[in-house]
């Protein structure tokens, strides 16, 4: 075989391979695999986002509690609901989007968090 014949055969072979394309089964298989991966990744991602938001809220509540206690000591005043509400209006911006904050027994409590925590406690029922 001469060089020209080899080039012609390789051209014919490459055209056949490039014109082949994908079959319907191959496309369906790719879509199925992507669907399975999406079914695993999407809930995991949203769970991580929710946990991160909860962690940020927890840290913000702890920081607000420390700042409020310092405020009470520095101003030499006793706690009351009116004082706490006024403190929140003055300094407690953007602590948590969904929280309804209250100060009970020396702790700042986010009512949204406390209802979620109560559901997690106790013996699970099957």
N, C-alpha and C positions, 0 to 999 in steps of 0.2 A: 504494500500500500504506500502510495506516495503521500506527500504532505497535503496536497489539495483534497484528496479523498478523506483523510482524517479530519480536516477542517469541516468538510461537508457533513460528515457523520456527527460531529460534535454540535454543529449548528442545528441539525435535525433533532438530536436528542435534547438539546437545551430548549427548543421550541415546544417539544412535547411536554417537558416538565413545567415550563412556564405557563402553558395553556391549560394545565390540569385543573387549577382552582381548588375550591373546597367543596366537599359533598355536604348534603343536608345533615347527615348524621354527625359529621365533624363540627358543623356550626352548632347543632343542638347540644353536643357534648361540651363545647366551650361555654355556651350559655348556662348549662346546668352547673358546671364547675363554678362559674362566676356567681350564680345564684346561691350556691352552698356557702361560698366564702362570704358573700354579703349577709347571709342569714346568721353567720357566726360573728362577723365583725361589727355590724351596726348595733345590736343590743349591747355588746361589750363597750363600744365607744360611748353610747348614751349613759350607760351605767357609770363609766369613769367620769363623765361630765357632771352627773348628778352628785357623785361622791366628792368631787372637787368643790362644787358649790356648797355642799354641806360642811366641808372642812373649812372653807373660807368663812362661812357664817359662824362656826364654832369659835374660830380664832378671833373674829370681830367681837363676838359676845364677851369673850374673856377679856379682851382689851378694854371694852366699854366698862366692864365691871371694875377693873383696876383703876381706870380713869375716874369713874364715879366715886369710888371709895376715897381716892386721893382728893377729889373735889370736896367731899364731905369733911375730911380732916382739915384741909387747908382753909376752908371757909368757916370751920368750927360750927357746923350745923348738923342737926339730926335728920335722918332720912324720913321723908314722907312721900306719898304718891305725887303730890303737887311739885315737890322739889325734883323728883326723878323725871317727871314729865317735862318740866322746864329745862332740866339738864339735857334731855333728849332733843328738845327743840333747838337749844343753843349749840350743842356739840355732837349730838348723835346722828349725824346725817349719814345715809347710805350704809347703815350697819348690815342690814339684811333686807332683801326685796320683799319677802313674804312674811317676815317676822312681826309679831306683836309683842314687844318687849315689856317685861315687868321685872320688878326688883323684889324678891321674896327671900327672907332669911339670909341676907347678905350675899345673895347670888342674883345675877341678871339672868333671866330665863326668857328664851325665845319660845313662845307658845306653840309655834309650828314644830319646832324640834322636840319639845316635851311630849307632844301627842305621838310623834313618830317613835320616840324612845319607849313609851309605854307599851306600844304594840309589840316591840321586840322582846320585852321582858316576860318572864313566866315560862310555864311549861307549854311546849307546842302541842296542839291537838292534831290527831291524824284523822 
